[in-house]
Amino acid sequence: MDKAQTDRTLWRDNGVPVSERFDDPYYSLDNGLAETRHVFLDGNDLPARFRPGFHIAELGFGTGLNLIAARLAWMASGTPGRLRFTSFEAFPMPPEDALRALSAFPDAANLAGDTAEMLADPQKPLIRDDIEMHLITGDARKTLPAWKDQADAWFLDGFSPAKNPELWGADLMAEVARHTAPGGSFATYTAAGDVRRALVAAGFDVTRVPGYGRKRHMSTGRKR
C-alpha cells in the first residue's frame, strides 16, 4: 500500500487514537465499543434484523471496532452463515495502530488479529466461518458509485462533518441511498442538520434520537 494513503495516528493520554489528518478521535472518549453498540447496532435495530446473507456497509473503517462489534453480535445471535460487511476507507490505519487501539477492549481480543490482517492487505477479503469482509480503499466519492452491491444497513462513521465534509456531502448520501436495499437503514453518530437534510433528500426517513455519552443526539433512518 502507498504510505501516502495511510493516516498517522496520535494518542491521547487515555489511550484513545486520534487521526492526525482530521484532528478527530476514532471513537468516543468514554467507551468506544459501547458507543459502537449504541450508535450502529441499536441504531440499525441489530441484531434483531439479522438474517442469512445480511449485508452491512460502512463509510470509514477506522480501527475496525465497528466490524468487531458487528461480528460479536452476529455470532451471539446464532444466525446461520456469514455476515457480509463492506467498508469504504480512504486512509487505512496502520495495522499495528489498530491492534494498539483494540487492545483497550477485552471483548475484541479474539478478533483484533483478523482486523490487523485486513489492514495489512486491504485488497484481500477476510473470509471466516462468520464473516465475509471487503475493505475498499480510496475516495468513497469515487469507489461507492462504482460498487455493484447494496447493503441492508449502513454505518456512517466518517470523521466529524466539520472536519471531514467530503464524506458527508449530498452526492455521497445519494449514493448511500442508491446502494441501500429496499427497507434498509442507516445510523450515524452525527445529528448535523446538513447531513440529515442530505439523507432526507436521498430518500431516507430520518429520525434524531439520543446519542451516546457526551453527544446529545444522533441520527437513524430507513429508506423510503
N, C-alpha and C positions, 0 to 999 in steps of 0.2 A: 504494500500500500504506500502511496506517496505520503511522506511525512507531512507535507504541507496541508494535507486534508484532515489531519487529526487536530484535536483541540487540547491545549495544555491544561492540566488540572492543578488548581491551587487548593490548599486545605485549610479550613478554619480550625481554630483551637479545639473545637468539639468534634473534629474528625469529619465534618461534612464537606464533600467535594464541591468546588466552585469552578465554573468554566471561566478561564481567563479571557476567552474571546468575547463572551457575552456578559461577564461580570455578574453571574447569577448562579445560585446554588442548584445542584442537580435534583435535590429533593428537600422536603420540609426540614427545618432546623429542629423540629420537635421529635418526629419519628417517621422516617421515610417510608417504611413498609406499611405502617398504619395509614399513612396518607394515601399510598397507592391503593390499599384495600378500600378506603372510604371513597376516594375520587373515582377511580377507574373501574373497580369491581362493583361496588354498590351503585355507582353512577350509571352503570350499564345493566343493572339488575342481574349481576352474575354472582354466583354460579347458577341461579335459578333457570336461566335461559340456555344453559349448555345443552347440546345435543351432539350426536356423532357428526363430525365434519365441521363443527363450529369454527368460524374464522374471525380472529381479532387482527385489526391493523392499527398501526401506531405511527404518529409523527413525532420523532425524537426518541431514539433508543436509549441514550444516556448510559447509565451504569448497567442497564439490563434488569433493574429491580422490578419494573412492571411485568416483564416476561416471567420472572421467577414467581411473583405473586400470582400470576395467571396460571402457571404450571401447578403450583401448590393447590390452588382452588380446583383445577381440573382433576388432579389426582385424588383429592379428597372427595370429589363429587361422585366418583365411580363411573363417569361417563365412558363408554367403550371407545376404543380407537384413539386417534391422535388429535389434539388441539392444533389447529392451524394458526400460525402467528406470523405476520409480516410487518417489519418495521422499516421506516424510511429515516435515514440519518445522514446528514451532510458531513459531520465532523466526528467520526467514531472515537470514542475514548480509548486510550491505550489499554490493553488487557490487564496489565499489572495495576493500573489505577482502578479499574473496575473491581479487581479482586480486593484491593485495599478498602474500597468503599463498601463492598458487600460483606466484608468481614465484620461489620458492625451489627449484622443481623443474623443471629444464630439459625433462624428458620431457613436462611438462604444458603447455608453452608454446603449442603449436598448438591446444589445446582449451580453454584458460583463457577465451578470449573468449566461447565458447558458454556456459560456466558463468555468467559475469557477465551475459550476456544473459538467461539464465533467471531469475537472481535479481532482475534489474531488472523483470521482468514474469512472476511465477510462474504466472499464470493461462494463459499461452500455452505450449503444448507445444513442446519443442525437437525438431525433426524434421530429421535429416540422412540421408545415404546409409547410415550405420552405426548410427543410434540413433533411437529414439522415446522421449523422456523426458518424464515428467509430474511436476511438483512440486506436492504437495498441502499447502497451508498450513493451520495450525490445530492444535488439540489432537488428537493421534493417538487419544486415548481416545474421541473423537467421530468423527473422519474415517475411521479404519480400519474400524470396524464398518459404515460406510455404503459402503465400497468394494465394487465389484461384480466384482473380478477376483481371481486367485490368482497367486502367484509360485512359480517353480521354486527360487529361492534368496533368502534374507533376509540382509541386512547389518544386524545390530542394533548401532547405533552412537550411542546416546544418550550424554549425559554420564554420569559415574560414577553408579552406582546410589545411592551415599551422598548425592550432591548433586542428582540428578535422578530421584528414586524414581518419579515419575509415569510415566516411560517404560519401567518395568521391572515393573510390577505384574502379579499373576496374571491379572487380567481381560484386560489388554492382550496378554499372552503367549498366552492362549487365542485371542484374535482373530488373532494372527500365525499360529497353527496352523490356524485355520479358513480363512485366506487363503493356505494353502500347498498347492500341487498334490501329489497322491499321490507319495510318494517324494522330495518336496522337502526342502530343507535350510536350516539357518541357521548362521551363525558370528558370534561376538562376542568382543571383547577381554576381557570380564569372566568371571571364574570364581566370582563371588559365589554363595554357597550358596542364598540366597533365589531368585535368578534361575534357577539350574539346576533347583531343585525346581519352580518355576512352569512351566518349559519341559517337564519330565518330565510334570507333571500335565496339561499342554495336549496331550500326545500325541507328544512327540519322544523318541527315544533320544538321550541326551545324553552326550557324552564330554569329559572335561577333557584338554587337550593342551598342549604347551609354547607359551607366549606369545611375544611379540616384545620384544626389548630388555630393559628393566628388569622387565617383567611375567613372572613365572614360569609362569603358566598362563592359558589362555583356554578357551572352550567352543565346541564344534561339535555338530551333531545332525542326524538325519534323521527325518522324520515317519513314524510307525508306520503 
